[in-house]
């Protein structure tokens, strides 16, 4: 009984060891998404920026909540105006809301967004040189002028800003991309084949069904042909048998 209990405990520990890292990988984004309302969406594809509002909370308070959830690769010095948290695949900028100093804005930027929109000189005052070199590929990127959502009217990003839609509220973060593909479906009728192609979206799926070939070339365009049922021909003949002497 004791041996079975130990084996069961080991299995549980192994299962936890696999699940915990997976949960930690997306814990910060999920926490922000579930806890705070979405303020802004910017960018597309792998260059995305999501801004959330934490009402009646200071910048250090919000930063501590996120750090307690998952420790970043680097954390900037504590400040009541602006702080940065650098993670493996995203950079979080926490800043005092310009329209209401009692609120805090949480901007979650993908690293590609930071590379193509931010100025490396702007981040030098917050992040270590080694982190900046890795983030901007040793000066290859970081030529932008964007400094964060609070200064978007002065430093406009390269991508277009838009007010978050209902789909953005449901999907963020991360932003998903619609994809198109082709589906091949075997027809119940052995004389024809069906090919459906279409793209999926939030409003549903649309597609077109095309049968192989026109009426005049239906037999040649078919994938499966119906076997012929004609009766095999039998040839009759006569012969002579002679005996060898």
C-alpha positions in Angstrom: 0.0 0.0 0.0 2.8 2.4 0.9 4.6 1.6 -2.4 1.5 2.4 -4.4 1.1 5.7 -2.5 4.6 6.7 -3.3 4.2 5.9 -7.0 1.0 7.9 -7.1 2.7 10.9 -5.5 5.5 10.8 -7.9 3.1 10.8 -10.9 1.3 13.8 -9.4 4.6 15.7 -8.9 5.7 15.0 -12.5 2.4 16.2 -13.8 2.7 19.4 -11.8 6.2 20.0 -13.0 4.9 20.0 -16.6 1.8 22.1 -16.0 3.3 24.9 -13.8 5.8 26.1 -16.5 3.1 26.2 -19.1 0.9 28.3 -16.8 3.7 30.6 -15.9 4.5 31.3 -19.6 1.2 33.2 -20.1 0.4 34.1 -16.5 1.3 37.8 -16.8 -0.7 38.6 -19.9 -3.7 36.5 -18.6 -3.6 38.3 -15.3 -3.7 41.8 -16.9 -6.4 40.7 -19.4 -8.7 39.3 -16.8 -8.2 42.0 -14.2 -8.1 45.3 -16.2 -10.2 46.8 -19.0 -8.6 47.2 -22.4 -7.8 50.8 -23.3 -6.1 50.6 -26.7 -5.0 48.2 -29.4 -2.2 48.9 -31.9 -0.3 46.9 -34.5 -0.9 43.5 -36.1 0.7 40.1 -36.6 3.8 39.8 -34.4 4.0 43.5 -33.8 1.2 44.2 -31.3 0.6 46.6 -28.4 -2.2 46.3 -25.9 -2.9 49.0 -23.3 -5.0 48.3 -20.1 -6.1 50.7 -17.4 -5.7 50.0 -13.7 -7.9 52.5 -11.9 -6.9 54.0 -8.6 -3.6 52.2 -8.5 0.0 53.5 -8.6 2.7 52.4 -10.9 4.8 50.6 -8.2 1.6 48.8 -7.0 0.8 47.4 -10.4 4.4 46.5 -11.1 4.6 44.5 -7.8 1.5 42.6 -8.8 3.0 41.5 -12.1 6.4 40.7 -10.7 4.8 38.6 -8.0 3.0 36.7 -10.7 6.1 36.1 -12.8 9.6 37.4 -12.3 10.9 39.3 -15.3 14.3 39.0 -16.9 14.8 42.6 -15.9 12.9 45.2 -13.9 13.6 48.9 -14.1 14.1 51.0 -10.9 10.9 51.8 -9.0 9.2 55.0 -10.1 5.8 56.6 -9.6 5.8 57.8 -13.2 7.1 54.9 -15.4 8.5 51.4 -15.0 9.5 48.6 -17.4 9.3 44.8 -17.1 11.2 42.7 -19.7 10.0 39.2 -20.3 11.1 36.5 -22.8 8.6 37.5 -25.5 7.2 40.9 -24.4 8.0 44.2 -22.8 5.6 45.7 -20.3 5.6 49.4 -19.8 3.7 50.6 -16.7 3.1 54.4 -16.6 1.0 57.0 -14.9 -2.1 57.8 -16.9 -1.8 61.4 -18.4 -5.5 62.0 -18.3 -5.9 60.8 -14.7 -2.8 60.6 -12.4 -4.7 58.3 -10.0 -4.8 55.6 -12.7 -2.0 53.5 -14.2 -1.7 52.3 -17.8 -0.3 48.9 -18.5 1.2 48.6 -22.0 2.1 45.1 -23.2 4.3 45.3 -26.3 5.6 42.4 -28.3 9.4 42.5 -28.7 9.0 43.0 -32.5 6.8 46.0 -31.7 9.4 47.5 -29.4 12.2 46.9 -32.0 10.4 48.7 -34.8 8.7 51.5 -32.9 10.7 52.5 -29.8 13.9 54.6 -29.6 16.8 52.7 -28.0 18.1 55.9 -26.5 14.8 56.4 -24.7 15.0 53.0 -23.0 18.7 53.5 -22.0 17.5 55.3 -18.8 15.4 52.3 -17.7 17.1 49.1 -19.0 20.6 47.7 -18.8 22.9 47.9 -21.8 23.1 44.2 -22.2 19.3 43.9 -22.3 19.1 46.7 -24.9 21.7 45.1 -27.1 19.8 41.9 -27.1 16.4 43.6 -27.6 17.6 45.8 -30.5 20.1 43.4 -32.0 23.1 45.5 -31.3 21.8 48.6 -33.0 20.1 47.0 -35.9 16.7 48.2 -34.5 15.6 50.9 -32.1 15.4 53.8 -34.6 11.8 54.7 -33.8 10.4 57.6 -31.8 7.6 55.9 -29.9 7.8 56.4 -26.2 4.6 54.8 -25.0 0.8 55.3 -25.1 0.9 58.4 -22.9 2.9 60.3 -25.6 1.2 58.7 -28.7 0.0 62.2 -30.0 3.6 63.4 -30.0 5.4 60.2 -30.9 3.1 58.3 -33.2 4.0 54.7 -33.9 4.5 53.4 -37.5 1.4 51.2 -37.3 -2.1 52.5 -37.2 -3.9 53.0 -33.9 -7.6 52.0 -33.7 -10.2 51.8 -30.9 -10.5 48.2 -29.7 -13.4 46.3 -31.2 -15.5 43.5 -29.6 -13.2 41.0 -31.2 -10.1 42.7 -29.8 -11.7 42.6 -26.3 -12.2 38.9 -26.7 -8.9 37.9 -28.2 -6.4 40.2 -26.6 -3.8 39.3 -25.8 -2.5 37.9 -28.1 -4.0 39.0 -31.3 -4.9 36.1 -33.6 -4.6 36.2 -37.4 -7.2 34.7 -39.8 -5.8 32.1 -42.1 -7.1 30.6 -45.3 -6.8 27.0 -46.6 -8.2 24.3 -48.9 -10.2 21.3 -47.9 -10.4 18.2 -50.0 -13.5 16.1 -49.5 -14.3 12.7 -51.0 -17.7 12.6 -52.6 -20.2 9.9 -52.0 -20.7 9.7 -55.7 -17.9 7.7 -57.3 -18.1 9.7 -60.5 -17.2 13.1 -59.1 -15.0 14.8 -56.6 -15.5 17.9 -54.5 -13.1 20.6 -53.6 -14.0 23.3 -51.0 -12.0 26.4 -50.4 -12.7 29.2 -48.0 -11.5 31.3 -45.1 -12.6 31.3 -41.5 -13.6 34.4 -39.6 -15.4 35.4 -36.5 -18.6 35.7 -38.5 -18.5 32.2 -39.7 -17.1 30.1 -42.5 -17.8 30.6 -46.2 -16.7 28.4 -49.1 -17.3 27.3 -52.6 -17.8 23.8 -53.9 -16.4 23.0 -57.3 -17.0 19.6 -59.1 -14.3 18.2 -61.2 -14.7 19.2 -64.9 -17.6 20.2 -67.1 -20.3 18.0 -68.4 -18.3 17.3 -71.5 -15.2 16.4 -69.7 -16.7 15.0 -66.5 -15.2 11.5 -67.0 -11.7 12.8 -67.6 -11.9 15.2 -64.6 -13.1 12.7 -62.1 -10.9 11.3 -59.4 -12.9 8.1 -59.2 -14.3 6.3 -62.2 -17.2 3.9 -62.1 -16.2 0.4 -63.2 -17.6 -0.9 -66.4 -20.3 -3.6 -66.1 -20.2 -4.9 -69.7 -20.2 -8.7 -70.1 -16.8 -10.1 -71.2 -16.7 -11.4 -74.8 -16.4 -15.1 -75.4 -14.7 -16.3 -78.6 -15.7 -19.6 -80.1 -13.5 -21.6 -82.5 -13.0 -25.1 -83.8 -9.8 -27.2 -83.9 -8.4 -30.5 -84.9 -6.5 -32.9 -82.8 -4.0 -35.2 -84.5 -2.1 -38.0 -83.1 1.7 -38.2 -83.4 2.9 -41.4 -84.9 
